[in-house]
């Protein structure tokens, strides 16, 4: 699992590549730390190359959403494939995020 | 500006006293703000200010000889509490008179100064002191509409040096009457709506759900009964999942789209379709290790089952997702997947 953090046009963007499962989640959580300093920025989680997400991955995304909302930042999920989108629908989390 | 030695002395005393007045002003403001919050009174605003040196000098020039000491000037510190509703003016006034000692002989209720056939400035002016003693300060209490009227009247009524002809004064007076009427109507509306909500809550609690029209208020009251909790718990048990809090209010539009008219219709869906909704969720989740779910999971599955049981198809399921998540072509793919699952549990479309 690989993550890359970039600042693009004032947005904080994180690129996810591979499988975000329980084994990868601890490392990914550390790499997501800069996203928590998001005052004044929106966050884009780019899922173009994300192949799989487990409950641990969902928790990371939800934790970030919970921290970003009070700061007025939006969390967008970008280019999520249909299988992953179905996971978000199945768990009922789809309406918590904004998809682009 | 020329001031008498007496007035000059008062002005200098005021300048020396200003730092203490600022502290006192902040103390009173914070006390008022905290108390109003504790009493659950929502206010439009609380304004507070210390009189400006220029402004006091002007006052002293005009009528300085009548003030023997600074404490005879009661508006060195001024606060203005602006309420939304006229009922709240009296409530706030009662609280203010508990918090401070009121100098009733110098306090004015402008509302009572009008004859039955005149309208105009309506505001309560209380001259107060701290219980433990302090320099006097003034608290004005009025509604937002009174405040607006007063600000406009001040702006266009008093700025010019020319005295206004009677017809313009009458126009002000008519507007004041209209705002007074509007203030009363807003208060009446609030009372009516509070009563309506109370009735709805009673009906919901007593279980007479068929008598309750489906609306934002009634659905919110219904949700307080946690009608989907049992279904959510059953679904969560599939993977021993944690339930993440979520608002269910967005589902109201879906239910209205189904043509549901009363809470009875919603409850009938819960009673009749919870088993199928559970089966549908089970078929999706059992093959995963997802152990975190949103609290919307039960109602979402109920809505899908309801749409399909009532002869709906792909477009109807897509409508649910479009309504909840925003229109998106990907929602058709979600709808297809859901219909496949629905058939997989032995349900006929």
Interface residues (C-beta under 8 A of the other chain):
Chain A: X54 X55 X58 X59 X62 X82 X85 X86 X87 X89 X90 X91 X92 X93 X94 X95 X96 X99
Chain B: X241 X244 X246 X250 X284 X285 X288 X289 X290 X291 X292 X293 X294 X295 X296 X297 X300 X321 X324 X325 X328 X330 X333 X334 X337
